[in-house]
Amino acid sequence: MKKLLALVLVLVVAGLAWALYQRGAAPGAHGPEGSAAARDLLTYIPADAPFAIASLQPAPKAVVEQTMAASAGIVEAYRQGFLDVRKKIAAQDGDNPETQRALAMFDALEQEFAGKTPQQIAEHLGLSLQSRSAFYGLGLLPVLRIQLGDVEKMRGFVERMQALAGSELVERPVGDEHYWTLPQPDLKVQPALALIDGQLILTALPANADDATARRILGIDRPARSMADDNRLQRLADEMHYTPYAVGFVDSLALIDAFTRDDDAVKASFLKALEVEAPELDATCLAEARRIAGAWPRISLGLTQFDLQGSSALTVVHTDPAIAAELKKLRAPMPGGPGREAGTVFDFGLSLALNQLPAVVTALANQISAQPFACEAFAGLNTSAEQAKLGINQPMLFAAAPVFSGLRVAIDAFELDPATMQPTMTGTTLIASDHPDSLIGMARSAIPQLADVQLGAAGEVVALPAMPGAQPGQTVHAARGEKLIGLAVGDAAADTLPQRLKSDPGYQPLLHVAAGSRIYEVIADGIDQVVEAMPEGEERDELALQATLMRASYAKTFKGSAFRMELTDRGIEFIQDAEFVQP
C-alpha cells in the first residue's frame, strides 16, 4: 500500500510541477480566454467555481525550455537522494519480500528516468511543452486537469509502476471511460487519477461513487454554464493587468455558497461517504458570513511577467474600500528607496507609519464593535476587536511612534567561519524617523560610548567608537540624511552609505525583501557546517540534500529575487519578482 501511495504521490507531484511550468503564454496573445483550446479546457470549470487558476495559452517554448534546463540540478539532486534512500532500505531489511518489491520499484523508477533531462522526463511521461492546465473547485472539491501530449505514454507509465508495486490500483469504469483509485475500501474518500479527453486528471472521489457523481467530477458531464461562457478569467486578467500566462481567483461569497448550498449532488455524495450531516447556517449566521465576505470579497492571483529575463507574480487580497482606506494610512516611504543593488546578498525593509497604528486598529475594530456579530461561530471576532483596541494602547508604542517609521537592512557580504561558526558581514542599516535628533539622543543615553559622537551635515560619514561585543577590527560608521539615520558595518559599506541615505515618496511598501543569487550559497554553506556536526540519520541527509539543491539549481537559476507587500486602494498586495540567470 505504501508503494501505491508513493506512485500516486509521484503523479501528483509531477502534475503540480508541470502545471507550474505551464504558467506561461506567447507574448501578444489576445482573444476571449486566449484560444479555442484554452476555451475547451475552461468548459470543465463551473462558472460558479469558488476558486480557479488556469493558463489561457501554452507557455512560450523558449521560456519553458530555459526553466526546465535550469531545473536539471534539482532533478539530479533528488535522484541522488532517491538512491541514498534505496541503499539504506536495502541495508536495513533487504531480505524482506515486501522490501524487495519496494527496491524493485526504486530500480524501475531509476531505469525510467536515469540520464534524462527534465524535458526528456516530461516527454517520457507524455507531457507536452505546449500543454495547458487548470486547477479549480468543483464546489469545495479541488480538481487538477493537465492536457497531455501523449496519453498512452502516461498510461504506460502508470501501468508499469503499479505492476511493480505488486498490487494493482483499482480501475473503476464510468461510462466508456475509467479512473484509478487505491485498493483500500476502508478509505471513505479516495484519491483518483484518470486519463480522459487527452488530459491527466487528479482529484478525489467518494468511495463507491455512483456513475453520475464520477461523471460530474471527472468532467465527462460538463457544467451547464462554465468559465468559457462568461469570460471571467479574461476579464480578471484585463482588470488586474495579468498576462494570459496564469490567471486565478478565490471568491469568498462563492465559497460560502459552496459550503451552504443544499442542491449540490457532488457535495452530498461526499457527506454520505463520510457519514456526516450537511453543515447548516441559520439566517443570522449566513447573513454575517456574507458580511465578512463583503469585507474581504476575493483573492486574485496571476503572473504579470513571464519571459526569458524573469517573472513577476501579483496576489491581491481585495478588501472593502473602507478597510483599504484605513490600511493605507499605515504607509510610509521605505528607507533606501526601491530596488536592490547589484551584489547585495540580502536586503530587508519595513516601513510603517507607527504613529497612525493605534487609530487604524481602533477604526477597524470599531467596524465590528458598532455592529457586533450575533452568530456564535463569529462571536470570537467581537472579543478580538475589543482586545485589539485595548492592546494597541501601549506606552512603548506611543514612545516609539514619533521616532520610527522605517527600517532597511542590506547585507553586502557574509562569511561563516567554519571553525568558530561566527559570521563576518558588511552592510548598512537605515532607520527612518520624523525626529532623528530625538532618536540620536536616545542612543547616546543608552550607549555611553556614543555620548560624544556628533553627526555632521547630511551624508557626512562619521566613525563610531568600538561597541561592546563588536568583533575585533570591525569598523562601524554612521551618517544622517533627511529624516534618516544610517549605520555601516565595514569600511566598504561606509563608502556606500551616503548613496543609500535616501527615500522615495512613491515607494511605500509595508515590507520589502530582496536577495541575490549569493544568498543560496551562504545558506548552503551554513547548512554544511550544521550537517558536519550532526550524527548519521534521515534528518542529516535531508539537510545535506537541501544544501545540494541550493547550489545545484537555485543559485544557478535566480540572479535575484524580491518580495514586497503593499497597502493599496484594492487592499493588500503581494508582489514576487524573480530575475533569471541567463544561459
N, C-alpha and C positions, 0 to 999 in steps of 0.2 A: 504493500500500500504506500509506503514512503517513496518508493521508486516511481509509482504512478503520480503521486503528488508532485514529485520532482519534475516529471515530464510536463505536467500541467503548468508548473511554475516556469519552466523553460519557455513554454509557448506564450505565457502571459507576459514575461519579461521581454521576449523577442517582439511581441506585438506592440507593447507600450513603447519600447525603444524605437521601433520602426515608425510608429505614429509620430513620435517626436522628430525623427529625421524628416518626415514628410511635411513639417510645418513650413513650407516654402511655396513659392509660385513664380512663374515667369514674370519679370517686371513688365508693367504696362498692360496687364490683363484687365479686361473690363467685362461688363455684361452682367445680367442677372445671375447671381450666385456663381459667376466666373465662367462656367462652361456647361454643356449638356451633360457631360459625365458627372460633374460635381452636383448638378441638379438631381441626377438619378440617385446619387448617394444620399442626398438630403430628403428624398422621398421616404426614407425609412425613419426619419426623425419626426415625431409628432409636433405639430405646430404649437401645442401647449406644453412641450417638454420643459421641466423646471431648470434644466441645465444642459448645455451642449457646447462643444468646441469642435470645429471642423476645418479642414483645409479645403478651400474653394477651388484651388487649382493645384496641379502637381508641382513639386519643388523644382526649381531650375537645376538641371542635371549637374552643371559645374559646381554649384554650391553644395549639393548633396555629396558629390564625389570628394570635394575638398574636406567636408566634415567627416566623411567616413574614413578617408585616408588618415586624418588626424587622430581618429579613434583606434587606429591599429595597435597602438601601445596598450590601450585599455584591454583589448581583446587578448593580447599576448600575456598581459599580467594576470588576467583572470584564468587563462589557460594554465599558467604555471601554478597558480593557487589550486586549481582543479586537480592537477596532477599530484600536488603535495597531499591533498586530502585523500586521493586514491591510495597513495603509498602508505599513509598512516592506517587507513582502514584495512589494507592487506596485511600489515604487520600486526595489528591487534587481533583480528579474527578471520584470517584468510581461509581457514578450513571450513568455516560455516557455509552450508549450501546457500543460505539467503545472502550472505556476504559475497559469495562467488557470483551470484546473479547480479548483485549491485556493481561488482567490479566489471562484469561483462558490459553493463550499461555505460560505465565510465569509459571503458575502452572503445565502445561503439561511438560514443559522442566524440571522443578524441579522433577516431578514424573519420567521422563525418566532417569535422571542422579543421583538423590539423593542416597547417600550411596554407590556409585560405585567408585572404584579406577580408575585411568587413564587407566589402561589396560582393566578393565571391560567396561569402556565407549567406548574404541576403538572397542572391540569385539561387543558391543551392536550396534554400527554403521556399523558393517560389515567390519571393517578394520582388517588387519592381521599383526601380528608381523613379518611376512616373506614377506611382500609386497615390491614392487619396485615402484619407481616414476620417473617422468621426467618432467622438466619444460623447454619449448623451444619456439622458434619463428617460426611460420609458416609465413615466411616473417617477417613483423613487429608485427604480432598478437601473443600475449602470450597465450600459452596453457599449462595447468597442467593436467597430467594424473597420477592416482594412482591406482595400482592394488588392488582389493578388495578381502577379504576372503569370504564374503557372500554378493552378490549383493542384494538379497532380503531383507536383514536386512536394508541396506541403503535405498532401495526403500520404505520399510515400514515406515521408519522414515520420509522421505520426504513427503509421503502421509499423515501421521498423522499430521505433523506440518502445512501443507498447508490447511488441512481441518479445523483445529482450527483457522487459520487466517481469515476464513470467506470468502475468495475469492481465488479461486484456481489459481495456476500457469498455464500458457498457455502451453499445451502439443502439440508440433508440430511434425508431422510424417516426417520421412526421410527414404525412403525405407522401410525395415521391422523394423526399429528402430524408436526411437523418442527422443526428448530432451525437456527441460522445459525452458521457458523464462518468463519474467514478463508480466502481463496483462496490459501493458501501451503502447498503439500503438504510442503515440507521441515520444517515445524514438527511435531515429534513429539507435542507436546501443544498443543491448540488451545483458546483461549478460546471459550466457547459462550454463545449467547443464545437463549432460547426464550420463546414465549408459549403457555403450556399451562394448562388449568384456570383461566383467568382470572388467571394470575399471570405476572409477569416473573421469569424465572429466569436468573441469571448464575452460571456455573461454568466448568469446563474438562472436555474430553473427550480421550481418546487419539485421535490421527489414525487415521482409518479404523476408528473404534469399531464393534464389531458391534452388532446390534439389541438384544440382551439387555443389554449394558453401557449403551447410551444410554438404554434404558427405565428402568434402575435409577437412573442418575444424575439423570435429569430427573424422576423421580418418577411416571412412567407406571405402573411397577410399584412399589408402595409396600412398605415393610418389613413383615414378618410381625408384628413387635412394635414399636410406636412410642412416642414420648413421650406420646401421647394415652392409652396404655393404663396407664401406671404413675404418672401424676400427678406426675412427678418435679419439673417446674418449679414447680408449685403448692406442693409440699411444701418446696421450696427457698425459695420466697417466704415461706411461713409461718415457716420456721426462721430466716431472716435478716431478717424484717420488711420485705421488699421489697414495694413496690406491684406490682400486675399490669401496670404501665406497661412494665417491661422486666426480665427475669429471665434470668440466664445463668450458665454454669459452664465450667470446663476441668477434666477429670478425668484425673489423672496415670496411674492404672492403665489406664484405657480407652485413653489414648494409647499406652502400651506394648503393649497387646493389639492395637491397630490397626496398630502398626508390625511386630509379630512374627507375627501370625496368618497361616496359610498357606491358609486356606479362603475368602479374600476375592477374589471374581471381579473386582471393580472394580479393586482394587489390582493384581491380576495383569495386567489389560489395560494399565494404565499402565506397569508394568515391562516388558511385552513391547514396547510402543511405544517406550520409552526404551532398549530393548536392554540392560537391566541385570539382574543377578541379584537375587533376593529377599534382603533382609537377613536374616542369621541370628545368633541369640544362643545360645551353649551354655547348659546348665543353670545353670552358675555365674553367668554374666553376666545371665541372665534373673532369677535369684533376687535378685541385687544391684540390678538395675534396679527390681525390685518393692520392695526395701528402701528405696531412695531415694524411690520414690513413696509409700511408707508414711509417710516423714518429712515429705513435702510433698504431701499427698494431692490437693488440689484448689484451684482458684481459683473463688470465687463473685463475681458482679457483678450489680448492678441499681440501680434508682432507688428511693430511699426517699421522695422527694418530687418531684412534677412538677405544678405548678399555676400560676395567674396570677402568684403572688408570686415563684416561683423554683423551683429544682430542687436535688436533693441526690443524689449517686451514691456508692454504697459498694462498694468492691472489697476482698475479703479473700483473702489468701494464707494458706490454712489450713496449720497445721503440727502435727506430733506434739505431744502435751501436754508432753512433757519439754523440747522445744525452746522452746515457748511460755513455759514456766515460767522458763527461763533468760533469754530475751529480756526478760521483764517486769522482771527485776532492774535493767535499764538505765533504767527510768522515773524521772523526776524532775519536780517541779512546774515548769510553764512560767512564767518571769518575765512579769509583766503580766497573767496570767490569760487567760480565754477571750475570744473575740470580737475585733472590730475597731472602733475608734472611728470614728464618722461623720466624714468629711472627710479621714481618713488616706489618703495616696497609696499607700503601700506598707508592709507590716508583715511582718517575718520573725522567726521564733523557732526556737531549737534548745534542747532540754532533754535532758540525758544524765547519768546517774549515772556520771561518769567513773571514780570510784573502784571501780566494780563491773566495768568493762570487761575488765580482764585476767582476772578469774575467770570471767566469762561466756564469753569467747573460748576460754579453756583448756578449760572444761567441754564446750563444743560440739565443739571439736577432739578431745577425748578420746573422744567418742562414735564417732568414726571410728577413732582410734588403737587403741581397745580391740577393734575388730573390723575390721581393715584390709580393703580391697577386694582381692579376688583377680583380678577381671576386668581385663584390660589396658586396656579402654576407660575404666575408672574409677580407674586407678592414680594419675592426677594428683591425685585428691582426697586420697589418703594423703599425698602430698608437701605439698599445700596446708595440710593440718591441722598437720603438723609445723612448717611455716614460720610459720603463724599463731601457734602457741604461742611461738615464738622472737621473732617480730616484735612481739608485743604487750608484751613486757617491755622498754620503752624508758624511759630516765631522764627524758626530757621529760614523758612521760605520767605517771609517778609524781610528778613535781614539780607538774604542773597539777591532778591529781586532787583534792587536798584543797581547792583554792581555786576550782574551776569546776564548775558543774553546769547552767548555762543561759545563754542569750543571747537578747535580744529587741531588735530594731531597728525603730523606727517612724519613717517619713518623713512629716512633716505637709505640707511644701511643697517643691517642687522647680522650679527655673527654670534654663534653659540660656542663657547669654549668647551671642547669635548671632555676636558679633564675636570673642570670645576662646574660645568653646566651653567656658568654665569654668562649672561648676554652682554654684548657690547653693541651699542647702537648710536647712530647720529640722527638728528631730526629736529623738528620745530614744533612748538605748541603756541597756538594763538588763543587769546581769551578776549571776547568782545564784551564791552562794558559801556554803559551810558555815563558812568562816573569812574573812569580809570584811576583818578587820583585817590579816590576812596579805597579802591582795590589795592593800590600800591601801599597805602598807609596800613591796611590790614596785614599785608605781607611783612612789612617792616616790624610790626608789633609781634607777629607770630614767630619770625625768624630773626634772631639777634644779629646774625651775620649780614643782614640786609639793611641794618639801621642807617648806615652812612651812604648807601647806594643812591645815586641821583641819576634818573633817566633824563637825557637831554632832549634836543629837538626831535621831531618825528623822523624815524628812520635811523637815528644815530644808535649804533650798537655799542653796548657797554658790557665789559667783562664783569662777571659776578664773582665774589669770593667763594672759596670751596664750601660746599654744603655738607652737612652731616650725612654720612652714609654714601657719599659720592665715590665712584671708582677712582683710583689713583690716576692722575694725568688727564682726567676727564674735564673738559672746559665747558662752562655754561655762560651764555651771554643773554642779554635782554635788550629790548628796544620797545619804543612805544609808537603807535600810529594814531590816526583819528579814531577814537573810541576803541582802540585795540592795544593790547599788550602782548608782546611776543617773547618767547624763550627759545634758545637754540642750544642743543647739546652737541658739542663737537665743533671744531673750527670750520669745517666745510659747511655745516649747517648755518653757522653765524654769517657766512658770506651770502647765503640765500635769504636770510631773514628780512632784510629791508624790502625785497621784492614781494615777499609773501604778506607783508603788513598791509592788507587791503581787504575790502569787501565790496560786493556788487549788490546794490539795492534790488536788482532784478533777479537775484539768485537767493531764494529764501526757503530751501528745503528744511524740513524738520530734522532729517537725518541724511547724511552723506557718507558712503563707504566706497572706497576705491582701492584697487591693488594692481600691481604689475605682475608679470609672469614670475618674477623673482620670489614672490610670496610662497609659491608652491615648493620651491627649492628650500626655502627657510623652514617651512613646516615639515618637509620630508627630512631635513637634517635633524630637527628636533625629535621627530619620531624615531629616527635611527638611534639617537642617544638613549631614548627610553627603552627601545627594543633590546639593546645590548645589555641592559641591566635586568631584563625580565627572564624568568625561567621558561624552559620549553613548554609550549602549550598552544591551545587554539587561539587564545587572546593575543599571544605574541605573534602568531602567524598572521592574524587579521591586521594587526598594526603594521607589520612589515609589508603586507600587500598594499595598504593604503599609501605607504611611502613610495612604493614602486609605481603606483598609479599616478601619484603627484608628479613624479619625474618623467614617466614614460609617455604621459598624454597631456595632462592639464598644462604643464609648463611649456609644452610644445604646441599647444593648441591656442591658448589665450595670451595675447600680447598684453592685454589689460582688461579689467572689468570694473564696473561701477554699479552702485545701487543707491537710489535715493528715494526718500519718502516726502511727498508734497501734500500740503493742505490747500485745496483749490475750491473754486465755485462748485465743482462736481462732487467734492467730498475728499476722500483720502486716496492718493495716487501713489503707486509703487512703480518705479522705472528701473529696469535692469538692462544695462548695456554690456556688450562684450566686443572686444576688438580681436580679430583672429590674426594669428601669426601667418604671414604669407609664405607659401611653399617656395 
